[in-house]
Each structure stands twice: as structure tokens, then as C-alpha cells.
């Protein structure tokens, strides 16, 4: 580690992608199996005694097998786990008493298993992202049969096996549809309606009668004889399995994203609660922010917990839930002593007053208080800006399968919200900076749409938004390939500074808002510029991050100086605090002395 860099600590130790199943141990005694994901180390499995709460923990030993995104308890009592982003299939066999790696599902094609299902012969069918892949694992031969793409455009595949052995593949996300795969012939047949994302909905599930059903606002169907047969009324869904005595189970603290308190309910409505003191290595950090109280706040990733670091006394604390969003806070901004937090998914806005007690909710007395979605399309609110017209502004990527992320605002005085849709064409608004003297907002865009889409735009742009007149007053792009303007800052001289991705080499630009032209492009030191990686320093200079360095830009001379170099050391850019600048490396909060 570079001598100027130190570790502050690990703010959040929590888990994600939690799944619970009833099962047995080697002796045939009832057990509850809980599989849990985490970022710092691979996923793990708990085998829990429902009578005492005693448990055993089994850690996966597969690099990048962090998230159990698809799981299945087979009829044999063996527990299968599709792991992301390793793309490996894992299995816990109670007779072997071990969590074993069965190998890659489909190398390079299946990095994110979406759903597992079992056919009548005990074979495991696996649908995956990022190529809508379908693979079959046969436990009898310990072999994979890879059937490849089930759709040529979309990327997600959620399969279920029909009673006749055909595999119904729910394809998402730009369009949702069902493709029926016949294992005997290899034939792929689209059946039922097609739902365009944002215009219609469609789902595939198994009923209590073990038949497969398509539920859609375009009509409801039962899958029969290789066809989708319209039906008037949907049956009950297959119910969650219970313990042998009829008891149900869940995590009592699941809504708070705690996953530490196991709750068991008997058929007589009696409850038992068990606190599970399992080992969790640490949750990745996604955003770091300096509050007006001189404390540092930030967000962990799945689950979204707010943490606080006090530089004065070194306190580092996990504050807990701060949003009904369950992903991560993408950005924050300060206004009138409060911190406004914009979170994924659904670009949900919440507000926290650090001077008051902590109690999350959506009622007027809650703190943090959930304020709901900023608009109906935004999903990943990459930048939050406070100030113009006394409002909170966001720039966001859109929902899954959609294009054109909007510029939006929220007014804390009256709760009013508004979004400017399609303002970035087929691209999305991504970064924001305020020019208060000119009463403008500078907006940097990206060619990206929502997850599961391919870009339609070919070039990212910079535009100036007159928030009084609610219109663009200028828009342009450098004469070079640009996919994203991923950092944007109004410098001490009133000029706009930004970082660019795309082309042969990432770069910094200098934009003159008076002449409305790009006046300089500066080569960055080694590494790609980090999102939101620019900030004004206390010395009148600008500080920035790439993945491999911290650098300083002098606005007067337009010279860039590398301050600290460490290959691939920096992932999340943070604020300047005292003599240091903060950043995150996976689950660790770090500081680098720069003054």
C-alpha cells in the first residue's frame, strides 16, 4: 500500500440475495437452509436447527461467487446455488456435508444465473444473464449441456419446466415473452403475448396445480401442448414449502435489510426468534459524501445501509436503512442542513437531518424519511444536485429495458416533482453542475440506456439547461468519441471541467460557458476517470481520481499533476476531509493524505 494511504475501516457488514428453504441434515433431522451473498468474500450457506437456532456456516470457495442469484432445493434434498458473477453452479449435499463447486454453467455466456428449475428426471435447468442462456446440469453424469441463447436481443432468461418436460423460458427486459424449448428436438417456439417494457407487463409462474401460467395485462394463459391457451381466471400459485411440522419461517428483520433474526411460526401461531451471529466479511461501498456537519456519509451496496464516519473522533457506524430502495444510494446532496439521498432501484429520494434522531420511515416524523420516486422512469440517479430554485435535481439512467434517462427535480417546500423526459434523446442524463451566476445547470450525458439495453445513441453530449425558462440554451459534443461525461464540476474560475469516457484515451475537458465552447482537452494520468471523481479543493485547485491515481489540476495553468499512484487502487471517489481525500476499495473506507 502507498505510504500516504490508510484504511479507516469496514462500515457495513451485511448480506444480500438471501434465500431460505426447508431441508434435512445428514441424519435426516429437519433443518432450515439460508444462503447469503456478500461482496468482500464469496457467498455462504447456513444450516440451522429450527428447534434451537444453532447453525453451521459453510463458505463458498469460488472466486467472484459473491451472489446467490438463483437457488433450488431439489427433490433429493440437495441444495443448488447459481452464483454471480462467477457463473458457477454450487451444490450443498447433506450426505457429504459440504458446499461444492460443480463448475462453470456456460463460460462467458452465463455470468448471472436468473432461475433454476428441476425436471422429472432430476436434471437442473439454468437460465442466465447476459445472453439469455439456457443450460442443463445432469447430476447423474455430473455434466452440463449448453443450449445457448433463447433470444437474440434480450439478455435475461428465467426458465420453468412444464409437466411435459418442455422448458418455458421467460425472456426479459426490453420485451418480456415466453419461449418454449423442447429438449428432445432443440426447437424454440415463442408462445403467448409480447410485453414491451414500460407499456405492458408479463410474468411466468407455477400454479398450485403444478401447471405453468403466463400472467399479463395482455391476457392470461396456461401452457398446454406447446401452446399458450387463454384462460379467464388464474389459479393459486404454488405455496412456499414448510417445515415437517407445518411451521413457516422468515427473517423478522428482512424489511430493515438486517437478516439476523430468524422467525419461526408454528401452525398454532406461536413464534420463536433466533439471533444468528454468522460471519459477514463486508458490504461494498458505492457512494461517499461530506455532510454539512463535517461528518462523512455513504452507502453500501445491496443492502443499502447509510453509514457515518466522524473524522474528529474516528467513529465509524452503520446507521441502517435509509430508503425503501434495496440497492444502493447513487448520489447525495446537501440543502438547508439536510442530506437528500437518491437511490437505486426506481430513483427513490429520501431526506435525512443529521441533527435529529435516527428512525427510518415514510411518515412526517421519520428521519430519514422516504419521499418516493423522483419520477416514473428514472432508475439509477447518478447525480444529485441541490440549489437551483431551492430544489433537488437528479440526472438518471432509466428503468430496465428503457432508453432516455431524464433530468428531474423535487421541491422540498411543497413536495412538487417534475421530470424532463427525452431531454437527452436516446442517451441519458448522467452528471450535473450548477452555474449560479448564469442561472444554468450544465448536464453531461451518456449513451447508455437502462440495464438490459444496447445503446441507441452514438455520442454523449454536454448541454446547458435554463431552469427558469425550462429549456436547453446550448448543446454540443467534443470532436472525439465520447460515451459518457462521467464527472462534471464548475471550477473556481466559473468554467466547466469534466471527465470523458470513450475513444482511445479518457480525458478532461475545459468548457467556457460564456463563449460556449470546449477550449482545452487534457490528458489524464494512468487509469479511467472515476464517476463523480472531480471536486474543488480548499486551495483553489481541482482534485480528481482515476482507477489508478489521485491527481490535481491547476485551473490557472491547466496543468495536471499526479499526486498518488497505485495501480487499480481506487474504485469510489470521496470528499476532501482535512489533509486527506477519502475513497473506497470494495468494502473498505480509505483515506489518502494529499496536503
C-alpha positions as CSV (number, residue, x, y, z in Angstrom):
1,X,0.0,0.0,0.0
2,X,1.2,3.5,-0.8
3,X,2.6,5.2,2.4
4,X,0.1,8.1,2.1
5,X,-2.9,5.7,2.1
6,X,-4.5,4.3,5.2
7,X,-7.6,2.2,5.9
8,X,-10.3,3.8,8.1
9,X,-12.4,0.6,8.4
10,X,-15.3,-1.5,7.1
11,X,-18.5,0.4,7.7
12,X,-21.1,-2.2,6.8
13,X,-21.2,-6.0,7.4
14,X,-24.4,-7.2,5.9
15,X,-25.7,-9.7,3.3
16,X,-27.8,-9.8,0.2
17,X,-29.7,-12.2,-2.1
18,X,-31.0,-14.1,0.9
19,X,-32.9,-17.3,0.3
20,X,-34.5,-19.7,2.8
21,X,-35.5,-23.4,2.3
22,X,-36.5,-26.3,4.5
23,X,-34.4,-29.4,4.3
24,X,-32.6,-32.0,6.3
25,X,-29.2,-32.7,7.7
26,X,-27.2,-35.9,7.2
27,X,-29.1,-37.7,9.9
28,X,-32.5,-36.7,8.4
29,X,-33.4,-34.2,11.1
30,X,-35.3,-31.0,9.9
31,X,-33.1,-28.1,9.1
32,X,-33.5,-24.6,7.6
33,X,-31.0,-23.6,4.9
34,X,-30.2,-20.0,4.4
35,X,-27.9,-18.8,1.6
36,X,-26.5,-15.3,1.7
37,X,-24.4,-13.2,-0.6
38,X,-21.7,-10.6,0.2
39,X,-19.1,-8.6,-1.7
40,X,-15.9,-8.8,0.3
41,X,-15.7,-12.6,0.1
42,X,-17.8,-15.3,-1.6
43,X,-21.3,-16.3,-0.6
44,X,-22.1,-18.7,2.3
45,X,-24.7,-21.2,3.5
46,X,-26.2,-21.6,6.9
47,X,-27.6,-25.0,8.1
48,X,-29.9,-24.0,11.0
49,X,-31.6,-26.2,13.7
50,X,-35.2,-24.9,13.8
51,X,-35.6,-26.0,17.4
52,X,-32.5,-24.3,18.9
53,X,-31.3,-21.8,16.4
54,X,-27.9,-23.3,16.4
55,X,-26.3,-23.2,13.0
56,X,-23.2,-24.2,10.9
57,X,-21.7,-21.9,8.3
58,X,-20.3,-23.2,5.0
59,X,-18.3,-20.7,3.0
60,X,-18.0,-21.0,-0.8
61,X,-14.5,-21.2,-2.2
62,X,-15.0,-19.9,-5.7
63,X,-13.6,-16.5,-6.8
64,X,-16.3,-14.0,-7.7
65,X,-19.1,-16.3,-6.5
66,X,-20.5,-13.4,-4.4
67,X,-24.2,-13.5,-5.0
68,X,-26.6,-16.5,-4.9
69,X,-28.9,-15.0,-7.6
70,X,-30.7,-18.3,-8.4
71,X,-31.4,-21.2,-5.9
72,X,-33.2,-24.5,-5.8
73,X,-33.9,-27.2,-3.2
74,X,-34.1,-30.3,-5.2
75,X,-36.4,-33.3,-4.5
76,X,-33.3,-35.2,-3.4
77,X,-32.6,-32.7,-0.6
78,X,-29.5,-31.3,-2.4
79,X,-29.4,-27.5,-2.5
80,X,-28.3,-25.9,-5.7
81,X,-27.0,-22.3,-6.0
82,X,-26.3,-20.3,-9.2
83,X,-23.6,-17.9,-8.3
84,X,-22.9,-14.4,-9.8
85,X,-20.7,-13.2,-11.3
86,X,-18.6,-16.3,-11.3
87,X,-21.3,-18.1,-13.3
88,X,-20.7,-21.3,-11.4
89,X,-23.2,-23.8,-10.1
90,X,-22.7,-24.8,-6.5
91,X,-24.3,-27.6,-4.5
92,X,-24.7,-28.5,-0.9
93,X,-25.2,-32.2,-0.3
94,X,-26.2,-33.0,3.3
95,X,-24.7,-36.5,2.9
96,X,-21.3,-35.1,2.0
97,X,-21.8,-32.2,4.5
98,X,-20.0,-29.9,2.1
99,X,-20.7,-26.9,-0.2
100,X,-19.1,-28.0,-3.5
101,X,-18.3,-26.3,-6.8
102,X,-19.8,-28.1,-9.8
103,X,-18.1,-25.7,-12.3
104,X,-19.0,-23.0,-14.8
105,X,-22.5,-23.1,-16.1
106,X,-21.6,-21.8,-19.5
107,X,-18.3,-19.9,-19.6
108,X,-18.6,-16.3,-20.7
109,X,-22.2,-16.7,-21.7
110,X,-23.8,-17.2,-18.2
111,X,-22.3,-14.9,-15.7
112,X,-25.6,-14.2,-13.7
113,X,-27.9,-17.2,-13.2
114,X,-31.5,-16.0,-13.1
115,X,-33.5,-19.0,-12.2
116,X,-33.1,-22.8,-11.6
117,X,-35.8,-25.5,-12.0
118,X,-35.8,-29.3,-11.8
119,X,-37.4,-31.7,-14.3
120,X,-38.9,-35.1,-13.7
121,X,-35.5,-36.8,-14.3
122,X,-33.8,-34.7,-11.6
123,X,-31.9,-32.5,-14.2
124,X,-31.4,-28.9,-13.2
125,X,-32.3,-26.2,-15.8
126,X,-30.5,-22.9,-15.5
127,X,-31.4,-19.7,-17.2
128,X,-28.9,-16.8,-17.1
129,X,-28.0,-13.2,-18.0
130,X,-26.1,-11.8,-20.2
131,X,-27.0,-13.9,-23.3
132,X,-30.5,-15.3,-22.3
133,X,-28.6,-18.6,-22.0
134,X,-30.2,-22.0,-21.2
135,X,-28.1,-24.8,-19.7
136,X,-28.9,-28.2,-18.3
137,X,-27.0,-29.9,-15.5
138,X,-27.4,-33.7,-15.1
139,X,-26.4,-34.8,-11.6
140,X,-26.3,-38.4,-12.8
141,X,-23.5,-37.8,-15.2
142,X,-22.1,-34.6,-13.5
143,X,-22.2,-32.8,-16.8
144,X,-23.6,-29.6,-18.4
145,X,-25.4,-29.5,-21.7
146,X,-25.3,-25.9,-23.1
147,X,-28.2,-24.9,-25.3
148,X,-27.2,-21.3,-25.9
149,X,-29.3,-18.2,-26.5
150,X,-33.1,-18.4,-26.2
151,X,-33.5,-14.9,-27.6
152,X,-31.3,-12.9,-30.0
153,X,-31.9,-9.5,-28.5
154,X,-32.7,-9.6,-24.8
155,X,-30.3,-10.8,-22.1
156,X,-32.3,-12.4,-19.2
157,X,-33.8,-15.9,-19.1
158,X,-36.0,-17.2,-16.3
159,X,-36.9,-20.9,-17.1
160,X,-39.5,-23.2,-15.6
161,X,-40.1,-26.8,-16.6
162,X,-43.6,-27.7,-17.8
163,X,-45.2,-31.1,-16.8
164,X,-44.5,-32.5,-20.3
165,X,-40.7,-31.8,-19.9
166,X,-40.5,-28.8,-22.2
167,X,-38.8,-25.7,-20.7
168,X,-40.6,-22.4,-20.7
169,X,-38.2,-19.5,-20.8
170,X,-39.3,-16.1,-19.6
171,X,-37.2,-13.7,-21.6
172,X,-36.7,-10.1,-20.3
173,X,-36.3,-7.0,-20.4
174,X,-36.8,-4.7,-23.5
175,X,-39.6,-7.1,-24.3
176,X,-41.0,-9.8,-22.0
177,X,-42.1,-13.0,-23.7
178,X,-42.1,-16.8,-23.2
179,X,-40.0,-19.1,-25.5
180,X,-40.8,-22.8,-25.2
181,X,-37.7,-25.0,-25.6
182,X,-38.1,-28.7,-26.4
183,X,-35.1,-30.7,-25.1
184,X,-35.8,-33.6,-27.4
185,X,-35.6,-31.6,-30.7
186,X,-33.9,-28.4,-29.7
187,X,-36.8,-26.4,-31.1
188,X,-37.5,-22.9,-29.7
189,X,-41.1,-21.7,-30.1
190,X,-42.4,-18.2,-28.9
191,X,-45.8,-18.6,-27.3
192,X,-48.3,-16.1,-25.8
193,X,-48.1,-12.3,-26.0
194,X,-45.1,-10.0,-26.0
195,X,-45.0,-7.2,-23.5
196,X,-42.9,-4.1,-24.4
197,X,-41.1,-2.7,-21.3
198,X,-42.9,0.3,-20.0
199,X,-46.1,-0.4,-21.9
200,X,-47.2,-3.8,-20.7
201,X,-46.4,-6.4,-18.0
202,X,-45.8,-10.2,-18.2
203,X,-44.8,-12.9,-15.8
204,X,-44.4,-16.7,-15.8
205,X,-45.1,-18.8,-12.7
206,X,-46.1,-22.3,-11.5
207,X,-49.5,-22.8,-10.0
208,X,-50.5,-24.9,-7.1
209,X,-51.7,-27.5,-9.7
210,X,-48.1,-27.6,-11.0
211,X,-49.1,-26.2,-14.4
212,X,-47.3,-23.1,-15.8
213,X,-49.1,-19.9,-16.3
214,X,-48.5,-16.6,-18.1
215,X,-49.9,-13.6,-16.3
216,X,-50.1,-10.4,-18.3
217,X,-52.2,-7.3,-18.7
218,X,-52.4,-8.5,-22.4
219,X,-54.2,-11.7,-21.2
220,X,-53.7,-14.7,-19.0
221,X,-52.7,-18.1,-20.3
222,X,-51.9,-21.7,-19.3
223,X,-49.2,-23.5,-21.1
224,X,-50.5,-26.7,-22.7
225,X,-49.2,-28.9,-25.6
226,X,-46.6,-26.4,-26.8
227,X,-49.1,-23.5,-26.8
228,X,-50.4,-20.7,-24.6
229,X,-54.1,-21.3,-24.0
230,X,-56.1,-18.3,-23.0
231,X,-57.9,-18.6,-19.6
232,X,-60.4,-16.5,-17.8
233,X,-59.1,-16.9,-14.2
234,X,-55.7,-17.7,-12.8
235,X,-55.4,-20.3,-10.1
236,X,-53.5,-20.0,-6.8
237,X,-49.7,-20.0,-7.0
238,X,-47.6,-22.8,-5.7
239,X,-47.1,-22.1,-2.0
240,X,-43.8,-21.8,-0.1
241,X,-42.6,-25.1,1.4
242,X,-42.9,-25.5,5.2
243,X,-41.1,-27.5,7.9
244,X,-42.3,-31.0,8.5
245,X,-44.5,-29.8,11.5
246,X,-46.1,-27.2,9.3
247,X,-44.1,-24.3,10.7
248,X,-43.3,-21.4,8.4
249,X,-40.1,-19.3,8.7
250,X,-38.6,-16.0,7.5
251,X,-36.3,-13.2,8.7
252,X,-38.2,-10.9,11.1
253,X,-35.8,-8.0,10.2
254,X,-35.9,-8.6,6.4
255,X,-37.7,-5.3,5.8
256,X,-34.9,-3.4,7.5
257,X,-32.4,-5.4,5.5
258,X,-30.8,-6.9,8.6
259,X,-31.2,-10.7,8.1
260,X,-30.0,-11.5,11.6
261,X,-33.3,-12.5,13.3
262,X,-34.8,-15.8,12.2
263,X,-38.5,-16.1,13.0
264,X,-40.4,-19.5,13.1
265,X,-44.2,-19.6,13.3
266,X,-45.9,-22.8,14.3
267,X,-49.3,-23.8,12.9
268,X,-50.7,-22.7,16.3
269,X,-49.3,-19.1,15.6
270,X,-46.6,-19.4,18.2
271,X,-43.3,-17.6,17.3
272,X,-39.7,-18.4,18.1
273,X,-37.0,-15.8,17.3
274,X,-33.3,-16.7,17.0
275,X,-30.4,-14.2,16.6
276,X,-27.9,-15.5,14.1
277,X,-24.4,-14.4,14.8
278,X,-22.9,-15.5,11.5
279,X,-19.7,-14.2,9.9
280,X,-20.2,-11.5,7.3
281,X,-17.0,-10.1,5.8
282,X,-18.2,-6.7,4.5
283,X,-20.5,-5.0,2.0
284,X,-19.2,-3.0,-0.9
285,X,-19.4,0.8,-0.8
286,X,-21.0,2.7,-3.6
287,X,-21.0,6.4,-2.7
288,X,-19.2,8.7,-0.2
289,X,-20.5,12.2,0.7
290,X,-19.5,15.1,3.0
291,X,-22.3,16.4,5.1
292,X,-22.7,19.9,6.4
293,X,-21.9,18.6,9.9
294,X,-18.4,17.7,8.7
295,X,-19.1,14.0,9.0
296,X,-18.8,11.7,6.1
297,X,-21.8,9.7,5.0
298,X,-22.0,6.9,2.5
299,X,-24.0,4.0,1.1
300,X,-23.3,0.3,1.0
301,X,-24.4,-2.0,-1.9
302,X,-27.2,-4.5,-1.5
303,X,-28.3,-3.9,1.1
304,X,-28.5,-0.2,1.1
305,X,-27.3,1.0,4.5
306,X,-26.3,4.5,5.4
307,X,-23.0,4.8,7.3
308,X,-21.3,7.7,9.0
309,X,-17.7,8.4,9.7
310,X,-16.7,11.2,12.1
311,X,-13.2,12.4,11.4
312,X,-12.9,14.1,14.7
313,X,-13.2,11.0,16.9
314,X,-12.8,8.2,14.3
315,X,-16.3,6.8,14.9
316,X,-17.4,4.6,12.0
317,X,-21.0,3.4,12.3
318,X,-23.6,1.6,10.3
319,X,-26.8,3.7,10.7
320,X,-29.0,1.2,8.9
321,X,-31.9,1.6,6.4
322,X,-32.4,5.0,4.8
323,X,-34.6,4.2,1.9
324,X,-37.2,1.7,0.7
325,X,-34.8,1.1,-2.2
326,X,-32.7,-2.0,-1.6
327,X,-29.8,-1.5,-4.0
328,X,-27.5,1.5,-3.2
329,X,-27.5,5.2,-2.9
330,X,-26.2,6.5,-6.2
331,X,-25.7,10.2,-5.1
332,X,-26.5,12.7,-2.3
333,X,-26.7,16.5,-1.9
334,X,-27.0,18.9,1.0
335,X,-29.7,21.5,1.3
336,X,-30.8,23.5,4.4
337,X,-28.9,21.3,6.8
338,X,-30.4,18.1,5.4
339,X,-28.9,15.3,3.2
340,X,-31.0,14.3,0.2
341,X,-30.3,10.7,-0.8
342,X,-31.1,9.3,-4.3
343,X,-31.2,5.5,-4.5
344,X,-31.5,2.6,-6.9
345,X,-33.8,1.0,-7.9
346,X,-36.5,3.4,-9.0
347,X,-34.5,6.5,-8.2
348,X,-36.2,6.8,-4.8
349,X,-35.5,10.0,-2.9
350,X,-35.1,10.2,0.9
351,X,-34.1,13.0,3.3
352,X,-32.0,12.8,6.5
353,X,-31.4,15.5,9.1
354,X,-28.1,14.6,10.9
355,X,-29.0,16.9,13.9
356,X,-32.1,14.8,14.7
357,X,-32.6,11.2,16.0
358,X,-32.5,8.3,13.6
359,X,-35.7,6.5,12.7
360,X,-36.4,5.5,9.1
361,X,-39.9,5.6,7.7
362,X,-42.2,7.4,5.3
363,X,-44.3,9.3,7.9
364,X,-43.7,13.1,8.5
365,X,-41.7,12.4,11.7
366,X,-39.4,9.8,10.2
367,X,-35.7,10.6,9.9
368,X,-34.5,9.5,7.3
369,X,-37.9,9.9,5.6
370,X,-38.7,8.1,2.3
371,X,-40.1,10.6,-0.3
372,X,-40.8,8.1,-3.0
373,X,-39.7,8.0,-6.7
374,X,-38.4,11.2,-8.2
375,X,-40.3,10.3,-11.4
376,X,-41.8,7.3,-13.3
377,X,-38.8,6.5,-15.5
378,X,-35.6,7.2,-13.6
379,X,-33.9,4.2,-12.0
380,X,-30.2,4.9,-11.4
381,X,-29.8,8.5,-10.2
382,X,-26.2,9.0,-10.9
383,X,-26.0,12.7,-9.8
384,X,-28.0,14.7,-7.2
385,X,-27.6,18.5,-7.2
386,X,-29.0,20.9,-4.6
387,X,-29.6,24.6,-5.0
388,X,-31.2,25.8,-8.3
389,X,-34.6,27.3,-7.5
390,X,-34.3,25.8,-4.0
391,X,-34.8,22.3,-5.5
392,X,-33.1,18.9,-5.6
393,X,-32.2,17.9,-9.1
394,X,-31.3,14.4,-10.4
395,X,-29.7,13.0,-13.5
396,X,-30.6,9.3,-14.0
397,X,-30.3,6.3,-16.1
398,X,-33.8,4.9,-17.0
399,X,-35.6,1.7,-16.0
400,X,-34.6,-1.7,-17.2
401,X,-35.2,-2.1,-20.9
402,X,-35.9,1.6,-21.5
403,X,-33.9,4.5,-23.0
404,X,-33.6,8.2,-22.4
405,X,-32.9,8.9,-18.7
406,X,-34.4,12.2,-17.6
407,X,-33.4,15.4,-15.7
408,X,-35.8,15.7,-12.7
409,X,-36.4,17.9,-9.7
410,X,-38.1,17.8,-6.3
411,X,-39.1,20.9,-4.3
412,X,-38.8,20.3,-0.5
413,X,-41.1,23.3,0.2
414,X,-44.2,21.8,-1.3
415,X,-43.3,18.2,-2.4
416,X,-43.8,19.0,-6.1
417,X,-41.8,16.9,-8.6
418,X,-41.2,17.2,-12.3
419,X,-39.2,15.3,-14.9
420,X,-38.0,16.4,-18.4
421,X,-38.3,13.2,-20.4
422,X,-36.4,12.5,-23.6
423,X,-34.2,15.6,-23.0
424,X,-31.1,13.5,-23.7
425,X,-32.5,11.9,-26.8
426,X,-31.8,8.1,-26.8
427,X,-29.0,8.7,-24.3
428,X,-29.4,9.6,-20.6
429,X,-28.6,12.5,-18.3
430,X,-25.7,11.5,-16.1
431,X,-23.8,14.4,-14.4
432,X,-24.8,17.8,-13.2
433,X,-23.1,21.1,-12.2
434,X,-24.6,24.4,-11.2
435,X,-23.6,27.8,-12.7
436,X,-25.4,30.0,-10.2
437,X,-24.3,33.3,-11.8
438,X,-25.7,32.3,-15.1
439,X,-28.8,30.6,-13.7
440,X,-27.9,27.5,-15.7
441,X,-27.3,23.8,-15.0
442,X,-24.6,22.0,-17.0
443,X,-25.7,18.5,-17.9
444,X,-23.4,15.7,-19.1
445,X,-24.9,12.7,-20.8
446,X,-24.1,9.1,-21.5
447,X,-25.1,6.9,-24.5
448,X,-26.3,4.3,-22.0
449,X,-30.0,3.3,-21.6
450,X,-31.4,1.1,-18.8
451,X,-30.0,-2.3,-17.9
452,X,-30.6,-4.9,-20.5
453,X,-30.4,-2.5,-23.4
454,X,-27.9,-1.8,-26.1
455,X,-27.1,2.0,-26.7
456,X,-29.1,3.7,-29.5
457,X,-27.1,7.0,-29.1
458,X,-23.6,7.1,-30.6
459,X,-22.2,10.2,-28.9
460,X,-22.6,11.7,-25.4
461,X,-23.1,15.5,-25.1
462,X,-22.9,18.4,-22.8
463,X,-25.8,20.8,-22.6
464,X,-26.8,23.9,-20.7
465,X,-30.2,24.0,-19.1
466,X,-32.0,27.2,-18.3
467,X,-34.1,26.2,-15.3
468,X,-36.1,29.4,-15.3
469,X,-37.2,29.0,-18.9
470,X,-37.2,25.2,-18.8
471,X,-35.2,24.8,-22.0
472,X,-31.8,23.9,-23.4
473,X,-29.8,27.0,-24.4
474,X,-26.8,25.1,-25.9
475,X,-25.8,21.6,-26.6
476,X,-22.6,20.2,-28.1
477,X,-20.1,17.4,-28.0
478,X,-16.3,17.3,-28.4
479,X,-14.9,16.3,-31.8
480,X,-13.8,13.0,-30.5
481,X,-15.7,9.7,-29.5
482,X,-17.4,10.2,-26.1
483,X,-19.6,7.6,-24.5
484,X,-20.1,9.3,-21.1
485,X,-19.4,12.6,-19.4
486,X,-18.9,10.9,-16.0
487,X,-17.5,13.8,-14.0
488,X,-18.7,17.5,-14.1
489,X,-17.6,20.5,-12.0
490,X,-17.9,24.3,-12.0
491,X,-14.4,25.4,-11.2
492,X,-13.4,28.4,-9.1
493,X,-13.0,30.4,-12.3
494,X,-16.6,29.7,-13.4
495,X,-15.5,27.4,-16.2
496,X,-16.9,23.8,-16.5
497,X,-14.5,20.9,-16.1
498,X,-15.4,17.4,-17.0
499,X,-14.1,13.9,-17.4
500,X,-14.8,11.9,-20.5
501,X,-15.0,8.2,-21.3
502,X,-14.8,6.8,-24.8
503,X,-12.2,6.8,-27.6
504,X,-8.6,5.7,-27.3
505,X,-7.8,7.6,-24.0
506,X,-10.0,9.1,-21.3
507,X,-9.6,12.9,-20.9
508,X,-10.5,16.0,-19.1
509,X,-12.2,18.9,-20.9
510,X,-12.4,22.6,-20.1
511,X,-15.6,24.4,-21.3
512,X,-16.1,28.1,-21.4
513,X,-19.8,28.8,-20.6
514,X,-19.6,32.4,-21.9
515,X,-18.1,31.5,-25.3
516,X,-20.0,28.2,-25.1
517,X,-17.1,26.2,-26.5
518,X,-14.7,23.5,-25.5
519,X,-11.4,25.3,-25.1
520,X,-9.0,22.6,-23.9
521,X,-8.6,18.8,-23.6
522,X,-6.1,17.5,-21.1
523,X,-4.6,14.0,-20.9
524,X,-5.2,12.2,-17.6
525,X,-2.7,10.2,-15.7
526,X,-3.0,6.4,-15.8
527,X,-6.4,4.8,-15.3
528,X,-10.0,5.6,-16.2
529,X,-11.6,8.6,-14.5
530,X,-14.0,7.6,-11.7
531,X,-17.6,8.6,-11.8
532,X,-18.2,11.9,-9.9
533,X,-14.5,12.0,-9.4
534,X,-13.9,15.8,-9.6
535,X,-14.1,18.3,-6.7
536,X,-12.9,21.7,-5.8
537,X,-10.1,21.8,-3.2
538,X,-9.6,24.3,-0.4
539,X,-6.6,25.7,-2.3
540,X,-8.4,26.8,-5.4
541,X,-7.3,23.8,-7.4
542,X,-9.3,20.8,-8.6
543,X,-8.8,17.3,-7.4
544,X,-9.7,14.1,-9.2
545,X,-9.5,10.3,-9.3
546,X,-8.8,7.7,-11.9
547,X,-8.8,4.0,-11.1
548,X,-5.0,4.2,-10.5
549,X,-4.3,7.7,-9.2
550,X,-5.2,10.8,-7.4
551,X,-4.4,14.0,-9.4
552,X,-4.5,17.8,-9.0
553,X,-5.4,20.3,-11.8
554,X,-4.4,23.9,-11.6
555,X,-7.1,26.0,-13.4
556,X,-4.7,28.8,-14.0
557,X,-2.0,26.9,-15.8
558,X,-4.2,23.9,-16.9
559,X,-1.5,21.5,-15.8
560,X,-2.3,18.1,-14.3
561,X,-0.1,16.7,-11.5
562,X,-0.3,13.1,-10.4
563,X,-0.2,13.0,-6.5
564,X,-0.5,9.3,-5.7
565,X,-0.2,6.4,-8.0
566,X,-1.3,2.9,-7.1
567,X,-2.5,0.5,-9.8
568,X,-6.3,-0.2,-9.6
569,X,-6.4,1.0,-6.0
570,X,-9.4,3.4,-6.3
571,X,-13.0,2.4,-7.0
572,X,-15.3,5.0,-5.4
573,X,-14.3,8.7,-5.2
574,X,-14.8,10.5,-1.9
575,X,-14.6,14.0,-0.5
576,X,-11.6,16.0,0.8
577,X,-11.6,16.0,4.6
578,X,-8.8,17.9,6.4
579,X,-5.4,16.9,4.9
580,X,-6.8,13.8,3.2
581,X,-9.1,12.7,0.4
582,X,-11.4,9.7,1.0
583,X,-12.2,6.8,-1.3
584,X,-13.5,3.2,-1.2
585,X,-11.9,0.0,-2.2
586,X,-14.6,-2.7,-2.3
587,X,-15.9,-2.8,1.3
588,X,-13.2,-0.6,2.9
589,X,-13.3,3.1,3.6
590,X,-9.9,4.5,2.9
591,X,-8.1,7.9,3.1
592,X,-5.1,9.3,1.2
593,X,-3.1,12.2,2.6
594,X,-2.7,14.9,-0.1
595,X,-1.8,18.0,1.9
